[in-house]
Amino acid sequence: MALVWKLLRQHISVPQFAGFFFANLVGMVIILLGIQFYNDTQAIYNGEDSFMKADYLIVNKKIGAMSAITGKDNSFSKSDIEDLKDQKFVEKIGTFTPSAFNVRASFNISGVQNLSTDMFFESVPDEFVDVARDHWSWKKGETNIPIILPKNYLDLYNFGYAQSRNMPKLSEGILGAMKLNITVMGRGKQDSYDGVIAGFSSRLNTILVPDSFMKWANDEYADGESKMSTRVIMQVNNPTDERITSYLQDHNMETDQDKLDASKTTFVLRVIVGIVMGVGLVISILSFYILMLSVYLLVQKNSSKLENLLLIGYSPSKVSLPYQALTVGLNVVVLILAFIILFIVRNIYLVMFENFFPDMSVPSMLPSLVVGVILLVVVSILNIIAVRNKVMSIWKRKD
């Protein structure tokens, strides 16, 4: 084995391996940085609302002056839903199911009188709510109801009602730890439940409960009576598609423009990150070919001596090992340096992000680390196979 290492050192080309090293390092850093940057920016866009994906749009029919006067129905008919489903920009669609029963909620704040109000519930298919299923489920007989509240309801209380009456202000954390006393009434029945706040949404202007509870409650307290839905939620494949705006305008529908703009921004960001990662992948592939070219040249220079080693009894695996160890070692060093550079660069831009978004949650670096390790394993396996095949070709030639 020492003989093979000596041969390797004699003919190694430092510029060639340096070229591979820096090209592979640049490619690896671009790929990992692209993945991490996308995850971090997604935390900004979705940080205030982790319950709905950015490509979900909530659509309703416009309510004009004449509609209000004439009492024109603004609900979605089955034909409206089917027509939306047929649109090429729609991936899936669901309807809001309103409650057909009466709801009253109350909660107690220490030192303050009991607060109570009439309210309403709505639900959407659970697949549209990005909450863990064990936190967003309800079965018949359970007394706890998961609830998602609009964030602006809390803002109205803190900056309007509480401030004008010198009452304590509530944070999301405090209110989330409290249980609402929910009273449901209908068909001469009245039952009490505990409302467990699953979170606050900045995209939903409704009080959301699991779809399973809504279907059961409408049957239990309203004879299965179901009001027509006045809003739909849909997932689009491209929020920047001009056909969305055109369709909504042509059919007298609307969606929150701010949410549509946020969806467009997220989509554009995803495309840009994809392009950047593609460039990094191309650089990594080119660096792989540079490495293989360097190893092939190195093996070719030593082919006669390697052939002699094979003739005197060295196995192809032993002859290949030093070259394989060299390539894998370079790949490991590249990955370690890429992680270090990623960590440094990420800390720099996170400081800027946190100045503008102090409440943002910082995602884990685990996805980037996993991708880096996968790339290391794949490239190393390809290097090992290529080197062994080259040595095997020399071994077969001696026969």
N, C-alpha and C positions, 0 to 999 in steps of 0.2 A: 504493500500500500504506500510505503514511503517513496518508492520509485515513481509511482503515478503522481504523487504530490509534487515531486521534484520536476517532473515533466510539465506539470501544470504551471508551476512558477516560472519556468524558463520561457514559455511562449505566451504567457498571458498578456493581453493588450489592455493596458490601463485606460486609454482614451475610449475604447469601445465599451468597456464595462461602466465607465463613468457616464457615458452617453445614455446607456440603458438605465443606470441608477437614477439620474436626474429626470429623464423622460418619464420613467415609471412613477417617481415621486410626485411630479407635477400632475400626472393623470390621476393618481390615487387621491391626492389632496383635493382636486377639482370634484371628483365623484363624491367623496365623503363630505366635503364642505357644502356641495349642492344639496345633499340629503339632509344634513343638519340644519342648513339655513331655511330650507322649506319647512321642516318641522317646527323651527323656532318662530317663523313668521305665521304659520298656521295657529300657533298658540295665541298670537296677537289677534288674529281675525276671529277665532272661535273662543277666546278666553272668557268673554262675557256671556257666551252662550254655547255651552258644550252639548246642548240637547238636540241641536239640529245642524245638519251638514250645510256647508256654504252653498251647495248647488240645489238646495231646496227653496222653492218659491211658493208663497201663499198668495192665492189669486181670489179676488172677489169681483162681483159685478158692480159697476159704478152706480151710485145713487144720486140722481139729479133732482132738481127742483120738481119737475113734473112727476117723477117716480114717487116722490114723497107725497105729493098732492093726490095723485090718482091711486096710490096704494099698490102700484105695480110690483109684482113679485120679483125679488132679486135673487131667488134661490137658483141652484143649478139643477136642471132636469137631467134625466138619464141620457137623453140625446146630447146634451151639453158635455157630459162626462165622456161619453163615447167619442165625440168629436175631438176632445182634447187628447184622449188616448191615442187617436189615430195620427196625431201630429208627430213629425219625425224628430222634433227637438225634445219630446217628452219620453223619459225612460220608464217612469212609473208614476202613478197618481193615486191619491187617496182623498177622501172627503172628511170634513169635520162633522162629527155627530153631536148635535146639541142635546142638552138635557130637556126632557119633557116633564120634569117634576120640579118642585120648589126646593131650594137649598138655602140654609141659613148657617152662617159661620160665626164663631166667637172665639176669643182667646183672652187670657188674663195677663196683665203686666203688673208686676209687684208694685203695690202702692198706688195703683191707678184703677179706676173703675173698669168693670168688664166691658170690652169692646165687641160689638156684634154688628153684622150687616147681612143683608140679603145678597146672594151671589148666584152664579150659574156655573155649570160645568160644560166642557166640551171634550171630545176625544178624537184622536186620529189613529189610524192603524199603527200598532206598536213598532213596526219596521221603520217608521219615520222619526221615532224618538230615540236619540242616541244616549240611552241610559242602560246600565247593566240590567239584565232581565230579572235578577234577583231583587233589584231595587224598584223595578217598574212592572209589577205584576199584582194581580188581585184575584182571589178565589172566593167563591160563595161561602159565607160564614165568617170571613175575616172582618175585623172591625177597623183595621188600619187601611186608609186610602192614600196611596202616593199622589202627590199634587205638585205640579209645576206652575208657579205664579209668574205673571209678567213683572219684569224688573221695574217698570214705570209705576206699578201699584205701590211698591215700597218707596219709591221716590216721592210720590204724591203724599204718602203718609208722613215721611220724614220732613219734607220741605214745605208742606202745606198744613195738613191737619195737626201734626205734633207741634210744629213751631208756633202755630197760632194759639194753641191751648197749653203751651208750656209742658208738654208731655215728653217723656223720654224718647229719644230716637233709637231706631232699631237697625242693626246691621244685618246683612244676609246670614252671617254665622249665628247670631243670636236668634233670629226668627226661625232659621232652619232647625235649631235645636228645640224649638217649641212645637207643641202639638195643637192644631186647630180643633175646636169642638164643632163638628159638622152635624147638622140636623137635616135629614132628608124627609120630605113630606109629599104625599100624593095618595090618591084613592083611599083616603081616610086612614092612612098609615103614617106613622112618624117614628123614625129610628135615628139613633145617634151613632156617629162614627168618629174616629180620631183621624184627622188629616195630618199626614206626615209629609213635610215639604221636601221634595226631592231636589229642588233648586229653583233658580230664577232665570227666566229667559228674556233676552232683549229683542228676540225676533217674534215671539208669540204674544199677541195682545188678547189672550184668553186665559182661562183657568183650566189647565189640562189634567185629566185623570186617565187611568188605563182604559183601553177600549173594552176590556172584559167587564169592568165595573159598569161602564156606561150602558152596555147592552143589557146586562142583568137588571140594572136599576130602572131603565126605561120599561122593561117588562114588568118589574115588580111594582113600581109606583105610578106607571102611566099606561097600563094595559098594552104595552108594546108600542104605544104611540110614538112615532118618530117624525120629528119636524124635518122638512127639506133642508139640506145643507146650503148655507149661503157662502161658504168658502171651500176651496179645495187646496190641497198641498201637492206639489208635483216636483219630481226630481228631473232636472234637465241635463242633457249631455254636454251642452255648451252654453253657458249663461251669456256669452257675447253674441250669440246668434241673433241677427236682426229680425228673424222670423218671429221671435217671441214677442218683441215689441209690436210688430205689425199685426200679429194675430190678436193680441190683447186689445189694441186700438180698434180693429175691425169688428170685434165682438163685444165692444163696450165693457171690457174688463180692465182691471188694474191690479198692480202689485206695488209694494213699497219700493220706491225707486232707490232709496238708500241701500236696501237689501240686495236689489238687483245689481247696483254698482259694486257692492262688496263681493258679490258672486263673480262678477266680471273680473274684478281685481284678482281674486283668488285663482280664477281660471288662467288669466294672463301670467300670473306668477308661476303657476304649475307648468305652463308651456315654456317659460324662460328657464326655469330650473331644469326642465327636461332637456332643453337644448344645451345648456351648460354641462349637464351630466353626460350628454352624448359626446360633446367635445372631449371631456375627460376620458370617456371610454375609448374613443378613437386614439387618443394619446397613449393610453395604457396598452392598447393592442399593438400600436407601432413600437412601443418600448419592448413589448414581448418579442416581436420579430427582431429587434435590435439585439436582444439578449441571445436569442436562438442563433442568429447569424454569428455573433461573437463566439458562442460555444462551438458551433459547427466549424468555424475557422480554426479554433483552438484544437479541436479534435482532429481536423484535417492535417494540421501542421505536425501533430504527434501520431498520425495514423500508422506509420511504419513501426514506431516504437511501441505503440499500443498493441499492434499486431504481434510483435515479439512477446509482449507480456502475456497475451492470450495463448501464444504457442507454448510458453513454458509453464502453463497451468493456471494462470489467473482467470477467474470466471468473469463473464461480461458484467455481472452485477458489481463485482469488486472494482473493475476498471471504471464503471460508470459512476460509482459512488462519489469520488471527489468532485466531479463536474456537477452532479446533482446537488451535493452539499453546498457548492458555491452558489448555484442559482437560488436554491431555497434560502440560504443565508442572506443573500442580497434582497430577496423578497421580504423576509422578516424585518430587516433593517429599514427598508422602505416603509413598511406598514407602521413600525414604531415611530419613525420620524413624521409620517403623515398624521398620526394621532396627536403628536406633540404640536405640530403646526396647527392642526384643527382646533385643539384646545386653546392655543394662544389667540388665534384669529377670532374664535367664538367669544372669548371673554371680552375682546375689544368691541365687537358689535353689540353684544348683550348689554354693555354699559350704556351705549347710546339708546338701545331699545327701552331699557328700564327708566331712562330719563323722561321718555315720552309716554311710556306705559308702565307706571310704577306698580300696578296690580297684576301685571302679566305673570303667568305661571311658567317657570322655566322647564321645558321638556327634558327628558333623559337623553343622554348621548348613546344609549344602547343600540338604537337602530343603525346608526352610523358605524358603531363598532362591529356589529354583526355583519353588515355588508362588507366592511374591510376584511374581516376574517374569512368570509366566504370567498372574496376575490383572491386573498392570499392562498387559500387551499386550492381553488380552481387553477390559478396560474402555476402554482408549484407542481400540481399533478401533471399539467401539460408539459412543464419543463422536464420533469422526471421521465415521462414517457418519451419525449422527443430525444433526450440524451441517450436513453437506453436503446432506442431504435437505431440511432446513429452508430453506437458502439456495436450493436448486433449486426449491422451491415458490414462492419470491418471484420467481425468474427466469422461471418458466413463467407466473406471473401477469401479468408485464409484457407477455407476448405476447397 
